[in-house]
């Protein structure tokens, strides 16, 4: 890993997202003290956890960091209450029992304390793993794709529950996932990793609407890069695109930032509006039903691919030509690259 710099305030929830092998889990393990740090430093609450230049490397158990794993790692021979109490062995008995009760109530499973892990559902086991990690009152909680083995509907519900539990307990947390919807549901701030680097550390809104790099723009959401040119217009600068001119370039670079103003513009699927009266038409090449909407893969007469979210009652056939127009609130441009087709994720 390199060029990774991030911070969390007390009580804040951070999420790391990126493709497989980008370094998300390695970063989490380095923070936990399970992997050595060869350069840089990891600090928490004013103290160094890992700092090679001063030969500091606190052992994992000395860091006051909790961790929730993908496989829950519950002890099958211990009751649920005993699992939650596992990290509290040095606490006085009365205080330990009170804390276990408090944690089970926090995850809404106060009634299962006497059961064994195999008697619970996957979602319940995940909440117990969370309760066990929170019981010793860690300063930071790390979660490594804890929902990966669960089905999609349960993951979405648990993500919302998890955020509520973390907020209720005032826990600072860093969560790793490959699922963008999980990241958006959980994170106050989200980091997109790429090839061992942290490309952007922002809230979900800015990641989506103001991506800092071409990789972030292509990784988050659905969209394409279309060829464009920034030129001087009557009222300042405008962007010439295959869909017509785009104005309001106040957050874009000036024409001189690109050779001859030539660039690529990011066009999200929700930037494209289906409009039968538009003079710009596109052919439907693919369609994916999403319930309330279709995701149409379109191609302009000039050959450029376009994605569009269209209400599902507009059920057009593949091969049909429909009218479209741009409605772009956040214009984002990047240096021109050779055509590579869709930037869809």
N, C-alpha and C positions, 0 to 999 in steps of 0.2 A: 504494500500500500504506500501511496505517496500523495502529497497535496491534500491531506484530509485534515480539516480544521472545523470543529463544531463545538457548540456549547448549549447547555440546558439550564434554565432557571429552575429554582425549587418549585416543584409541583407541575412542571411542564412535561408534556408527553411528546417525545420525538420518535420519528419512524425513519428507518433506512430501507430504501427500495432500489432495485436494480436487477439486471439479468443474472442468471446463475454464473458463479465464478467471479463476480465483480469485487468481492472483498467484504460484503456485508457481515457475514458471520465471523470472519477473521478479525474485523474491527471490534465486534462485540466481545469476542474471546480475549482480545488484547485489553479491553477495558476491565473485564472480569479478572484479569491477571492469569489467564490460562495460556496465553501466548506471550512471548517476550517482545518488548518494544526496542528496536534498534536505533531509533532516532526520534526526536520530538519529545513530548511529555504528555502525561495524563494526570490531571489534577481534579480533585473534588473537595469542595468545602475548604479551600485554602491549603490543602495538603497534597503533596506529590504522591501519586500511586505508582507511577512508572516514570522514571527520568534517567535514561542511560548516562547522560553526562555527569550526573552526581551519584551514579551507581545505586539509585533507589529503585527497588522493585518489591512492593508489598505483596505478601502471599495472598491468594484469593480469599482465604478465610479472615484476613485482617482488613479487608476493604469495606465491609458493611455494604456489600452489593448482593442482592438477591438475583436468582436466575430461574426462568421458566423455560423448560426444554420442549422440543417437538413431541417427545414420547411420554410426557407427563412425569416419568420417573417416580411414580408412587410406589411405596413398599407394599407388595401384595399381601404380606402376612400381618400387616398392622392395620388397625381400624382407621377410619377416616380421621377421627379425633387424634389418634396417635401419630398419624402422618403429619397433620397440621402442627402438632407439638414437637416434631422431630428436632427443629433448630432451637428449641427453648429449654434444653436439658439443664442449663445452669440457672434458670429462673426459679424462684420459690414456687412451690406446688400451687398454692392458691392463685398466684399471679399468672402462672402458666395456664391453669384451667380457665381463668377469666379471659385470657387472650385467645385461647382456642375458641371459646364460645363467641367472642366478639368477631373473630375472623369468619367463622361459619355463618354467622348472621350477616356479615358484610357481603358474602357471595350467595346469600339466600339459600343456604343448605344446612340450616341449624338442625334439621330433623334427621340427618344422615350420619351423625357422629359415630354411631356404633356399628355402622356397616363396613364391609370390606370394599376395596377399590373395584373389584370385578362385578360388584352388585350395582355399580353406577353406570350411567351412560357416558359416552365419550365427552359430551359437553360438560357433564357434571364433574368428571374426573379432571377436566381442564380447569374448572373453577376451584377445585380442591388444590390442584397444583399451585394455582395463583394464591390461594389462602395460605398455603404452607410457606411460599416465598415471602409473603407480606408479614407473616407472624413475627419474625425477629426485628421488625421495624428497620428495614434497610434504607440507607440514604438514596440508593438508586436501584431500580429494578430493571433487569435486562430480560427480554423475551425474544427467543429465536424461533420464528415461524411457529408459534404454538398451536395454530389452527390448521396446519397443513394436512393433517390426516382426517379432517372433518369435511362433511359435504358442504356445498356452497351456501345453502340457506342457513345452516347452523353457524357457519363462519361469520356471516353477516350479522346475525343476531348476537353472537358472542362478542364480536368487535364492539358493538354498541354497549353491551353489558360491561365489558372490560373497561371501556373508557369511563363509564359511570362509577365503577368500583375504584379505579385509580384516582379519580377526582375526589370521591368521597373520603378516601384515605389520605389524600394530600401527597400521593406518591409521585416522585420524579421517575420517569420511565423512558427506556429506549427500546424500541420494538423493531424487529427485522421481519420483512415480508417480501414476497414477490407479487402480491396482489394489490393493485392500485386502489380498488374500492376499500380494502381494509385500511390502507394507508390514509386515505381521505377521511374515513370514518373515525380513525383513532387519533391522528396526529395534530398537535398544535403547530408543529414544524416538521417538515419532511425533507430528507436528504436523498438525492438521486446519485447513486454511485455508478461508475463506469470505468472498467479496467483498473481498479484499485485507487481511483481518484473520486473525490466528492465534487461533482459538477455544480450542484446547487443545494443550498440549505435554506428553505423558505417555507412559508405557509402554502397550503394547497392552491389557493387562488392565484398566487404569483407564479407557482410552478406551471400552472396550466396556461395562464394568460400572458405571462412575461418570462418565458423560459430563457435561461442565461446562455445555453449552448444548443447547438443543433441536435445533439444527442437527447437532451432533456425534452426538446420540442417533439422529437419523433417517438420517444419512449412513453411520454405521458399523453393519454387520450388518443383520439383518432384524427389523423390529418395528413396532408400532403404538402410538399414543397413545390410551388409553382414558379416558373421563371417570371421575373418582373424587372422593372427599371424605374428608378426614382428620377423624375424630371421636374423642371421648373414649369409651374402652371400659373394661371392668372392670379390665383389667391395664395401663392407660395409654392410648396412642393406637392406633388402627387405621385402615386405609384401606378404605373401602367402594368396591367396584368391580363391574362387571357380572358378574364371575366369583366374587363373594363377598368376604369380608373377608380382608385381608392384614395380618399382624402383623409385629413386629420392625422398627419404623420408626426405629431408633436413628440411622441416617444421613440421615433425612429431615427436612425443615423441620417446625416445629410448626404446628398448625392455624391459629394467628393469622397465619402468613406468607402465607396466601391468604384472600381474602374468603370468609367462611363456611366455610373449609377446602376450598373447591372447587378442584380442580386436574386435571391430566392425569397419568396414570401410564404409564410406558414398559413395555410388555410385549413382550419379545423372543420370537422363535419357540421358543427353547429354554427359555422360562419356562412353556410350556404343555405339559401331559402328556396324552396320549390315555388315557382311563380309562372303560371301558364301564360302570363302576359309579357314575360321577359323575352327580349330578342336573342338572348344567349340560350342555346339549347345544348343538352348533353344526352348521350345514349347510356341507358342502364346496362351495365355489364354484369353486375352481381347484386343481390339483395339479401339482407339478413334480417329476419323478423325479430324484433326486440320487445314485443308486447305493445306498448303505446306508440312505437315508431319502427320504421325500417332504417337500417343503415344501407344506403345505396352507394355502390361503387359505380361511378360515372366516368365517361370519357368525352371530352369536348371534340368538336369537329377538327380542331387544330392538333389533336392527339394527346393533350395533357389529361392525366387522371385527376378526378375530383371525388371527394367523399361528401355525403350529405345525410343528415338526419331528417327524415320526412315522416310526418304523422302517419300511422299505420292505416288510416282510412284512405290514404292515397296509395292504393295497391296497383301500381303499374307493373307491366310485364317486362322481363328481361328482353333487351333489344329495342324497347320503346324509347323515343326521344321525348324529353320533358324540358320545360323552361326552368332556368335557375338564375338566381342573382346573388351577389355577395352582400352580406350584412355583417361587416367586420368591425367590432368595437375596439379590438386591440390588435393593431397591425405590428407584426413581428417579422423582421427581415434578417437574413443571414447571407454570408458570402456565397456567391454562385458556385455550385458544384455540378459535376456531370450528372445527367438524369439517371436516377436509380429506381424510378417507379414510386410506389406508394410508401409513405412513411408511417404506415399503419402498425399499431401494436395489437 
